[in-house]
Amino acid sequence: MNTIVTVQDAVTAFEPWMEPTDAELDAIEREMPAILADVDLIDAQIVTLDRTSTELDARRIRRAHRRVLAARRALANPSGSGEVA
């Protein structure tokens, strides 16, 4: 009986180049407020998928959308304090 042997490296093998660099991690950290604001907006939109949206839902979506815009503005204009309200 012949054994089957793969010639490729294991899929989960560790390679140093597979890990994010410090610069990439710093970029993710800078973008985290915008990422979280996007997640909040998506969560607010998901709530309205399976039911008729109410005025409260509409306000929640508008607030989440304003937070997304503020976070993206803060990313685009780093000269300010960098904080998102």
Secondary structure in CASP SS format (residue, H / E / C, confidence):
PFRMAT SS
TARGET T0000
AUTHOR 0000-0000-0000
METHOD secondary structure of the structure
MODEL  1
M C 1.00
N C 1.00
T C 1.00
I C 1.00
V C 1.00
T C 1.00
V C 1.00
Q C 1.00
D C 1.00
A C 1.00
V C 1.00
T C 1.00
A C 1.00
F C 1.00
E C 1.00
P H 1.00
W H 1.00
M H 1.00
E C 1.00
P C 1.00
T C 1.00
D H 1.00
A H 1.00
E H 1.00
L H 1.00
D H 1.00
A H 1.00
I H 1.00
E H 1.00
R H 1.00
E H 1.00
M H 1.00
P H 1.00
A H 1.00
I H 1.00
L H 1.00
A H 1.00
D H 1.00
V H 1.00
D H 1.00
L H 1.00
I H 1.00
D H 1.00
A H 1.00
Q H 1.00
I H 1.00
V H 1.00
T C 1.00
L C 1.00
D C 1.00
R C 1.00
T C 1.00
S C 1.00
T C 1.00
E H 1.00
L H 1.00
D H 1.00
A H 1.00
R H 1.00
R H 1.00
I H 1.00
R H 1.00
R H 1.00
A H 1.00
H H 1.00
R H 1.00
R H 1.00
V H 1.00
L H 1.00
A H 1.00
A H 1.00
R H 1.00
R H 1.00
A H 1.00
L H 1.00
A H 1.00
N C 1.00
P C 1.00
S C 1.00
G C 1.00
S C 1.00
G C 1.00
E C 1.00
V C 1.00
A C 1.00
END
